[in-house]
Amino acid sequence: MINKVKTIKNELISQMNMKVKGNIYHWTQINFAFNSNKIEGSRLSKDQTEQIFETNNMFIEPKDKELVPLDDALEARNHFRLFDYMLKTVDEPLSKEMMIQMNMILKRGTSYEDNPAYNVGGFKVRENGIGMINLFKTTKPADVETELDALLEKFQNKGVLSFEDIVEFHVCFERIHPFGDGNGRTGRMIMFKQCLQNSHIPFVLLDRDRAFYLRGLKEWDFERNYLIDTLLTQQDVYASVCVQFDIFKGFGQKELSKNKIVDENEQYVLLEIDEGMYQLVADDQVIGETEKNTIKDALESIKSQKVKLDF
């Protein structure tokens, strides 16, 4: 897993610098900006988001003759820049100053920046909450810095963070809600960074799962698995996208000489993709992953997982 995440990080950074379309960086930029902004109420379509990314042009075709709010377009562009900032600083430790910079990049040039009530470039000066119905109260403005200091210290003392640690950090960050606006998007960008830092497959939270995400935040104190399972599902989606873009092709795949043969028709190939983990391939298509290191056992294991053998 460590090698896979390192590969994802390196590919994202390399492709960011190359500025080429049709790769995991391109997919992540468009889908991350579209979904994260839409969760917060953006009216931009995915096609409009992609248009802004590819042309860096704020002139976009209205959808069904509906005018697009300027802030929505600006925040899409800003989200692209925020993602680049995250990649450029991915190995640096998270700090309050970095959080402020992230939020400031997201809100730059928007109407919020000109409104002192939102204090763009600093922490919130007015109380805020999460949700419109059953409003969840957050940290008072006067206590934000103290609580963020405690949060950062607590998780920095853990060293390497587990996936559950990253999710818990996110819940705590959202409950503090340190900024006048853009807390969810800033928090989700932090999760992506923390996943890359701590050898977990990163993910893009899809708007279609917004209700499960909000339920998970709300019910965290009573049932952690609501949110953890929701985000693990997003992680699986991102991993499958990486496979589609051949991110792991040729990396860490050592053909096993004693298992490479396979049946009489030479239909299957078993590849070691990580220590103790194998991938079963047929006709250049991945059928599944398993800890079994023989073709027969791998097939049985994957069948028992109810993985569809589609080849």
Secondary structure, 3 states (H helix, E strand, C coil): CHHHHHHHHHHHHHHHHHCCCCCHHHHHHHHHHHHHHHHCCCCCCHHHHHHHHHHCCCCCCCECCECCCHHHHHHHHHHHHHHHHHHHCCCCCCCHHHHHHHHHHHHCCCHHHHCCCCCCCCCCCCCCEECCCCCEECCCHHHHHHHHHHHHHHHHCCCCCCHHHHHHHHHHHHHHCCCCCCHHHHHHHHHHHHHHHCCCCCCCCCHHHHHHHHHHHHCCCCCCHHHHHHHHHHHHHHHHHHHHCCCCCCCCCEECCCCCCCCCCCCEEEEEEECCEEEEEECCEEEEEECCCCHHHHHHHHHHCCCCCCC
